[in-house]
């Protein structure tokens, strides 16, 4: 397991490229977001291992992180109203729930026809995804039910030991999990905690 320290304000292209290669190779990463530290892999990577590392039930869906709204539209069905809502709130720490396309594996969504989508407002993770050209799984880098880590040193050693690459970019700006909004109903499914 390798740890990369990447400046969140001025990420080095070479380090972003290393992380992107790991994504494209199907490896599991710990990475910073605007909200909390996440754990993930490409959406075609070893998703089962993410559930195992987190000790998470496969009945609980995972979310997917994208680099842009344009990337989202390749994997998710959006009405023009839903697209406008995302565009208006793209910089906010939100997860949007929308109807998925078949390219999102059912293991990610626990068999549901919807998926949680994030466009993190963080240069490191956005750069990794953009450079890799594929979306990644995003879920907090903690054992299920435990507090989500807002800085690298809060991540459980047990989790760090089981990933292929970990990225330390200091403290996450928001410092709490994202607000979850169902785009179809407009309902808030999870408040900020």
N, C-alpha and C positions, 0 to 999 in steps of 0.2 A: 504494500500500500504506500502510495506517495502523497505527500502534502505539498500543495502549491500555495504560496502566499501571493495574492493578487490585489493590487491597489484598486479599490472600488471606483475611484474617481478617474483614474488614468490606467486602465488595464493594459498590460503589455501584450502585444499581438502574438508573440511567441507562446506565451502561457495560455492565452485563449485558444490558440491552435492546438496545443497539447490536450486541453480539455475537450475540444471538438472532436479530435481524433479518438479519444476515449469513448465519447458518445457514439460515434460511427462504428466503433469496434464492439458495441454492445456492453460496454463496461458500466459498473455502478459507481456513481459519484455522489459526494456530498458537496453542496454548493450554496452560496449566499443568495438571498432574494431581498426585495425591499421589506418583506414582512418578517420572516424567520428563515433559519437554515433549512434547506430541503435535501432530500435524497431522491435520486432518480436514475433513469437510464433512457435510452431511446425508446419510443413506443413499440419497437420490435425487439427490444433487448430482453434481458432476464427479469421480467416483471415478477415472476414467482419468487425470486430471491428477495425482492423489495418487501413483499408481504412477510417472508420468513424473518428478515432482519428486523423489521418493525414489530414482529409478533402480532400482525394485524390480520383480522378475519378477511377472507376473500369475499365476504358478503358486503364489505365496505368498499365502495368505489374509490379510485384514485383520480386525481386531476391531471391535466396535461398543460405544460407551459409552452408558449409560443413566443417567437421574437417579434411578431407583427400581426396586425389584423388581417393582412393579406395571406399570411401563412394559416391563420385560423380558418379562413374561408375555404381552404383546400381540404379541411378535415371535419368541418362542422357546417350544418345547414343553418343559415341565418336569414331572417326576414330583413327587409330594409329598415324596419323600426328597431330590431335587435342590433343590427349593425350600427345604426346611429347612436344607440344607447352605449354600446361599447366604445365607439369613437369619442363620445362626450365624456366618458369616464375612464379612458385608457390609462391615465397616469395615477389613478386611485388604487389602493390596495384591495382590489376586488377579485373574486372568482365568479365567473359567469357560468351558469348552467344552461346548455343548449343541446339541441338534437344532434347527435353524432352521425358522421358518415361511416360506411363500412370499413374504412381504413383505420379506424380506432378499434383495437382488439377488445372483445367482450370481457376479457379478464380485467382490463382496466376499469370498466364501467359496472362490474358485477352483473353483467347481463342486461343492464338497462339500455334504453335507446338514447340516453342523454350522457353528457360528459361535462365535468367542471373544466373550464378553460381560464388560464391566467396568462397575462402578458406582463411579467414582472417589470417594475420600473427600477431596474438595476443593471448597470452596464456590463457586469461580469456575466451573469446568466444570459442576458439578452445577446451578448456577443458570442457566447458559446453556442447557443441555439442557432443564431443566424449563420455562423461560420460552419456549423455541422449541416445545416440545411434541413434539419428534421426536428420536430417537437420532442420534448422529453416528459417523462413522468415527473410530477411534482407532488410531494407530500412532505410533511415536516420530518426532520431528521431526528426522530425520537422513537422510543418504544411506545406503542399505542397506549393512550391513556395518560402518558406522562407529559410534563410541560415541554412545549416546543422551544428549541434553543434559539436565542436571539444573538448569540455570539458563538464563535467557534469553540471556545473553552467550555461552553455549556453542553456540548454534544457528548453523549455517553460513550466511553471508551469501547464498550462492546459493539456499538454501531460502527465507530471509526475502524475497528479491526476487521470488519467484514466487507468493507468497500474497496474498490480498486484505486480510487483517486479522491482526495478531499481537498477542497479549496477554502482557504482562510482569507476572508476579506474584512475582518473586524466585525463590528456590531451592525446588525440589520437596523436600518433607519426607523421603520415603523415599530418593530419590536413586539408584534402580536400577530396571530394568524389572520388571514384575509377575511373580509366580509363576503358571504356567499349569497348571490342573487340568482334566482331562477328567472331567466329572460322571458320565458313563456308566460308566467303568471305575474311577474314583478315582485314576488314574495321574497323576503329575506329569509334564507334557510339557516344561516349562522351569523350571529352578531359578532362584533369584535369582542375578544375575550381579554 
